[in-house]
Amino acid sequence: MTMKITKQETISGDKLWNANYCKVMVANFSLFFAFYLLTPLLPLYLSENFGASKDVIGIVLSGYTITAMLMRPFSGFLVDSFSRRKILLLCFALYFTCFAGYLVPGTLLWFFIVRTLHGGPFGASTVANSTVAIDVLPSSRRMEGVGYYGLSNNVATAIAPTVGLLIYHHSNDFSLLFWLAFVVAGMGLAVNSTVKIPVRPLVSGKLNISLDRFFLLRGWMLGMNMLFMGICYGVLSNYLAIYGKEVMGITSGTGLFFMILSTGLFLSRLQGAKTLRKGRLTFNAAVGMAVSSCGYVLFVACPNMFGYYGSALLIGIGNGHLWPAFQNMILNIAGKNERGTANSTILTSWDFGMGIGVVLGGVLAEHTSYQTAFWTVAAIHLVGAMVYSLFTLRKYRQLTGKQTMDYKS
C-alpha cells in the first residue's frame, strides 16, 4: 500500500475561530437543531395521525437509534479512507433528503422506513462533521477547539425541542415543523458546501479491511469508560419523567431538568476549554467523572427539589468536562488518518451504552423499583470512575508517554 500526497496539509496561523471552523460549527448546529426540533413531538404525531399505541411508537422511533449506531463505525472508516469533504457532503445530503420523506403523506410503515433510514445519515454526519472540524483547527488550538465545538450541538439540543413545542402549540401543524426541519437541514448542507478542508494524504491501492479500521482498538479502554457513562445517561434520560412523577410527584419538571443540565454543559465547556488549551486532558476527565458521579448520587439520595435540579446541574457540568477530554484523549492516540475512526469509537461506545441503559433501567424498574434502578446507575458511574483512575489513565499514559495529570500535548 502506498500513500499518495496530493497537497501538503496546511492551516494558516493559529486562529481558533477561523472561517472554516465557524462554518462547521454552524452546520453542526443545524444538524442537531433540525433533528431535535421534531423529536419530542413525534410520539404525538404517530398517535394522532396513525392511532399508534405506546409500544408501537417505541418500536417505530427506536429504529433510527439502531441505524445510527450501526452506521457510525462505517462512517469513521469512510472519512479516514476517502475524501472527507466528499463523504461529509454525501452524508449531509442524504440526511437533508430524508426530511423530505416526512413531508410525503403515507402510512405508519412508510414513516417507520423513513425514520429508520434517517438514523444512518444522521450518525454518519455527526462523525464526518466532527472529524472535519478537527481537520480545520490549527494543531496548537485543537484541544480547545474540540471543547468549543460541542457547544453547537449542546445549544441546539437545548433549544430545538422548546422551539418545536412552541410552534406546534400555536399552529397545531406538523407539516410546518417538517418543512422547518427540512429548511434548516438544507441550510447546514449549503454552509458545509463552502468549507475548505485541508487536503491530506490519501490511501491508494487496495484498502486493508480490518477491525481497527472500524473501531480504534488502542482506545478500547476509553471506549469502555464512555460505555459506562452512556448506560447511566440512557437510564436517566428515558426514565427521568416517570421517576419524577411516581417518586417525587413532579409532573412538569422534565423540561426544566434538561434545561438546567444543558446550562451545566454549556458553562463547563466554556470553562473547560481554558484548561484544555493548557493540555490538562486527564485532569478535565477526572473532574468530569467526579462531578457527574456526585450528580447521580445526589439525584437518588435526595428525592426532593434540591436533589432533582441540583443533580441536573452537576451531571451537565460533569459531562461537559468529560466529552471533550475523552475525545481529545482518543485523538491523541490515533493517527492523522484515524481521526474518523477515533470519533466513531467514542460515539458508538456512548450509543451502545445508551441502548443498554434503556433496557437495564426498564428491567430493574419492572422487577424492583425506580429507586433501585437509579442507585444502580450511581454505582455504575462510580465503577466507571474507578476504572478510569486505576486502568484507563495508566493505559493512556503508556500510549502517549505522558505521566502527569497536567501536561501539554
C-alpha positions in Angstrom: 0.0 0.0 0.0 1.3 3.4 -0.9 0.4 6.9 0.2 -0.4 9.5 -2.5 0.1 13.0 -1.3 -2.0 15.4 -3.3 -1.3 18.6 -1.3 0.5 19.5 1.8 -1.9 19.9 4.8 -1.7 23.4 6.0 -3.7 25.7 8.2 -2.7 29.3 8.2 -1.8 30.7 11.6 -3.1 29.6 15.0 -6.5 31.3 14.7 -9.1 29.2 16.5 -12.2 30.9 15.2 -11.2 30.7 11.5 -13.9 30.8 8.8 -14.0 27.1 8.1 -14.3 26.2 11.8 -17.1 28.6 12.3 -18.9 27.2 9.2 -18.6 23.6 10.5 -20.0 24.8 13.9 -23.0 26.4 12.2 -23.6 23.2 10.1 -23.4 21.1 13.3 -25.9 23.3 15.0 -28.3 23.0 12.0 -27.7 19.2 12.0 -28.8 18.8 15.7 -31.5 21.6 15.6 -33.3 20.0 12.7 -33.3 16.6 14.2 -34.3 17.5 17.8 -36.9 20.0 16.6 -39.1 17.0 15.8 -38.0 14.5 18.5 -40.4 15.4 21.4 -43.4 15.7 19.0 -43.1 12.5 17.0 -44.9 10.3 19.6 -47.8 12.7 19.5 -47.7 12.8 15.7 -47.8 9.0 15.5 -50.6 8.8 18.0 -52.8 11.5 16.4 -52.2 10.6 12.7 -51.9 6.8 12.8 -53.5 5.9 16.1 -50.3 4.1 17.1 -50.2 2.5 20.6 -47.3 3.2 23.0 -45.4 0.0 22.3 -45.7 0.6 18.5 -44.5 4.2 18.9 -41.5 2.9 20.8 -40.7 0.4 18.1 -41.1 2.9 15.3 -38.9 5.6 17.0 -36.2 3.2 18.1 -35.2 2.3 14.5 -33.2 5.5 13.9 -31.1 4.8 17.1 -30.1 1.3 15.8 -29.2 2.5 12.3 -27.2 5.5 13.7 -25.2 3.2 16.0 -24.6 0.7 13.2 -23.5 3.4 10.7 -21.0 5.2 12.9 -18.2 2.7 12.7 -18.5 2.5 8.9 -18.6 6.3 8.6 -15.4 6.5 10.6 -13.8 4.1 8.1 -15.1 6.1 5.2 -13.9 9.5 6.3 -10.5 8.0 7.1 -10.2 6.2 3.7 -11.6 8.6 1.2 -12.0 12.4 0.7 -13.5 13.8 3.9 -15.2 16.6 2.0 -17.0 14.3 -0.4 -18.0 11.9 2.4 -19.3 14.8 4.6 -21.3 16.3 1.8 -22.7 13.0 0.7 -23.8 12.1 4.3 -25.2 15.6 4.9 -27.1 15.5 1.6 -28.7 12.1 2.5 -29.6 13.5 5.9 -31.2 16.5 4.3 -33.1 14.4 1.8 -34.6 12.2 4.4 -36.6 15.1 5.8 -38.5 15.2 2.6 -39.8 11.8 3.4 -41.7 13.2 6.4 -43.5 15.6 4.0 -44.8 12.8 1.8 -48.3 11.6 3.0 -48.1 7.9 3.8 -48.7 5.0 6.2 -47.2 4.1 9.5 -45.0 1.7 7.7 -43.7 4.5 5.4 -42.9 6.7 8.4 -41.1 3.7 10.1 -39.0 3.2 7.0 -38.1 6.9 6.6 -37.3 7.3 10.3 -35.2 4.2 10.5 -33.2 5.2 7.3 -32.8 8.7 8.7 -30.7 7.4 11.6 -27.9 6.3 9.2 -27.0 9.6 7.6 -27.5 11.3 11.0 -25.0 9.1 12.7 -22.6 9.3 9.7 -22.9 13.1 9.5 -22.1 13.6 13.2 -18.8 11.6 12.7 -17.9 13.3 9.4 -18.7 16.8 10.6 -16.7 16.5 13.9 -13.8 15.0 12.0 -13.7 17.9 9.6 -13.9 20.3 12.5 -10.7 18.7 13.8 -9.1 19.0 10.4 -9.7 22.7 10.0 -8.4 23.6 13.5 -4.8 24.6 13.9 -2.9 21.9 15.9 -2.0 24.3 18.7 -5.7 25.1 19.3 -7.2 21.6 18.6 -8.0 20.6 22.2 -9.6 23.9 23.0 -11.5 23.8 19.7 -12.9 20.3 20.3 -14.3 21.6 23.6 -16.0 24.6 22.0 -17.3 22.5 19.1 -19.6 20.6 21.4 -21.4 23.8 22.3 -23.0 23.9 18.9 -24.9 20.7 19.5 -25.5 21.4 23.2 -27.2 24.7 22.4 -29.2 23.1 19.5 -30.5 20.1 21.6 -31.4 22.5 24.4 -33.5 25.0 22.4 -34.8 22.9 19.5 -37.4 20.9 21.4 -38.7 24.1 23.1 -39.0 25.8 19.7 -40.8 22.8 18.2 -43.2 22.6 21.1 -44.0 26.4 20.9 -44.6 26.2 17.1 -46.9 23.2 17.5 -48.7 24.9 20.4 -49.5 27.9 18.3 -50.1 26.2 14.9 -51.1 22.7 15.6 -49.5 21.8 12.3 -47.0 19.0 12.0 -46.2 19.8 8.3 -45.0 23.2 9.3 -42.4 21.6 11.6 -41.4 19.1 9.0 -40.8 22.0 6.5 -38.8 23.9 9.0 -36.6 21.0 9.8 -36.1 20.4 6.1 -35.1 24.0 5.5 -32.7 24.1 8.5 -31.0 20.9 7.4 -30.7 22.4 3.9 -29.0 25.5 5.3 -26.5 23.3 7.1 -25.7 21.5 3.8 -25.3 24.8 2.0 -22.9 26.1 4.7 -20.9 22.8 4.6 -20.5 23.0 0.9 -18.4 26.2 1.3 -16.0 24.7 3.8 -12.4 24.4 2.6 -10.8 21.3 4.1 -7.0 20.8 4.0 -6.1 18.0 1.5 -4.4 15.1 3.3 -2.5 12.1 2.1 -5.0 9.6 0.6 -4.5 5.8 0.5 -4.0 4.5 -3.0 -4.2 0.9 -4.0 -6.0 -1.9 -2.1 -7.6 -1.0 1.2 -6.9 -3.2 4.1 -10.2 -4.1 5.8 -9.7 -5.0 9.5 -11.4 -4.4 12.8 -9.2 -1.5 13.7 -10.5 0.4 10.6 -13.9 0.5 12.3 -13.0 0.6 16.0 -9.8 2.1 17.4 -8.5 -0.9 19.3 -5.9 1.2 21.1 -8.7 3.2 22.6 -10.8 0.4 23.8 -10.4 1.4 27.5 -11.6 5.0 26.7 -14.5 3.4 24.8 -15.4 1.2 27.8 -15.5 4.3 30.0 -17.8 6.0 27.5 -20.0 2.9 27.6 -20.3 3.2 31.4 -21.3 6.9 31.0 -23.8 6.0 28.2 -25.5 3.4 30.4 -26.1 5.9 33.1 -27.4 8.7 30.8 -29.6 6.1 29.0 -31.4 5.3 32.2 -31.6 8.9 33.3 -32.9 10.4 30.0 -35.5 7.7 29.5 -36.9 7.2 33.0 -36.5 10.6 34.5 -40.1 11.8 33.8 -41.6 8.6 35.3 -39.3 8.7 38.3 -40.1 12.3 38.9 -43.9 11.6 38.8 -44.0 8.4 40.8 -41.4 9.1 43.4 -41.4 12.9 43.8 -44.8 13.9 42.4 -43.2 16.2 39.7 -45.4 16.2 36.6 -43.9 19.1 34.6 -40.3 19.4 35.6 -38.6 17.3 32.9 -38.1 20.2 30.6 -36.6 22.4 33.3 -34.3 19.5 34.4 -32.8 19.2 30.9 -32.6 22.9 30.5 -30.5 23.1 33.7 -28.5 20.1 32.5 -27.8 21.9 29.2 -26.8 25.0 31.1 -24.3 23.0 33.0 -22.9 21.5 29.8 -22.6 25.0 28.3 -20.8 26.5 31.3 -18.4 23.6 31.8 -17.4 23.6 28.1 -16.7 27.3 28.2 -14.6 26.9 31.4 -13.1 23.6 30.4 -11.8 25.0 27.2 -9.3 27.1 29.1 -7.8 24.0 30.8 -7.9 22.0 27.6 -5.9 24.7 26.0 -3.2 24.1 28.6 -3.3 20.4 27.8 -5.0 19.2 31.0 -6.9 16.4 29.4 -6.7 13.8 32.1 -7.4 16.4 34.8 -10.5 17.5 33.0 -11.7 13.9 32.5 -11.1 13.2 36.2 -13.0 16.3 37.3 -15.9 15.4 34.9 -16.0 11.8 36.4 -16.1 13.1 39.9 -18.7 15.8 39.4 -21.0 13.6 37.4 -20.8 10.8 40.0 -21.8 13.3 42.7 -24.7 14.3 40.5 -26.1 10.8 40.1 -25.7 10.1 43.8 -27.4 13.3 44.7 -30.3 12.5 42.3 -31.3 9.3 44.0 -30.1 10.1 47.6 -32.1 13.4 47.8 -35.6 12.8 46.3 -36.6 16.4 46.7 -36.4 19.6 44.5 -32.9 20.4 45.6 -31.6 16.9 44.7 -33.6 16.8 41.5 -32.5 20.1 39.9 -29.1 20.2 41.7 -28.2 16.9 40.1 -29.1 18.2 36.7 -26.5 21.0 37.1 -23.8 18.6 38.4 -24.4 16.0 35.7 -24.3 18.7 33.0 -21.1 20.2 34.3 -19.5 16.8 34.6 -20.5 15.6 31.1 -19.3 18.9 29.7 -15.9 18.2 31.1 -15.9 14.6 30.2 -16.8 14.7 26.5 -14.1 17.0 25.1 -11.5 15.4 27.4 -12.2 11.9 26.2 -12.5 12.9 22.6 -9.1 14.7 22.7 -7.5 11.7 24.5 -8.6 9.2 21.9 -7.5 11.6 19.1 -4.1 11.8 20.8 -3.6 8.1 20.5 -4.9 8.0 16.9 -3.0 8.7 13.8 -4.0 11.6 11.4 -5.7 9.1 9.1 -7.6 7.6 12.1 -9.5 10.6 13.3 -12.8 9.4 11.9 -12.3 6.0 13.5 -11.4 7.6 16.8 -14.5 9.8 16.7 -16.8 6.9 15.8 -15.3 4.8 18.6 -16.3 7.3 21.2 -19.8 7.9 19.7 -20.5 4.2 19.1 -19.5 3.3 22.7 -21.8 6.0 24.0 -24.7 4.9 21.8 -24.2 1.2 22.8 -24.2 2.3 26.5 -27.4 4.3 26.0 -29.1 1.2 24.5 -28.0 -1.0 27.4 -29.2 1.7 29.8 -32.7 1.8 28.3 -33.1 -2.0 28.7 -31.4 -2.2 32.1 -33.5 0.7 33.5 -36.7 -0.9 32.3 -35.8 -4.4 33.7 -34.8 -3.0 37.1 -37.8 -0.8 37.4 -40.1 -3.6 36.5 -38.7 -6.2 38.9 -37.6 -3.9 41.7 -38.2 -0.1 41.8 -37.1 3.1 40.1 -35.0 3.9 43.2 -33.1 0.7 42.8 -32.6 1.4 39.1 -31.1 4.8 39.9 -29.0 3.6 42.8 -27.6 1.0 40.3 -26.9 3.9 37.9 -25.0 5.8 40.6 -23.0 2.6 41.4 -22.2 2.1 37.7 -20.9 5.6 37.3 -18.7 5.2 40.4 -17.3 2.0 39.0 -16.6 3.8 35.7 -14.7 6.5 37.6 -12.7 3.8 39.4 -11.9 2.0 36.1 -10.7 5.4 34.7 -8.4 6.1 37.6 -7.0 2.6 38.0 -6.8 1.3 34.4 -7.7 3.8 31.7 -5.4 6.5 32.9 -2.5 4.1 33.1 -3.1 2.7 29.6 -3.4 6.2 28.2 -0.1 7.3 29.8 1.6 4.2 28.3 0.3 5.0 24.8 1.3 8.7 24.9 4.3 8.6 27.2 2.7 11.3 29.5 3.0 10.7 33.2 1.2 13.7 34.8 -2.3 14.9 35.2 -1.4 18.3 33.8 0.5 18.4 30.6 0.6 19.9 27.2 0.1 17.5 24.3 
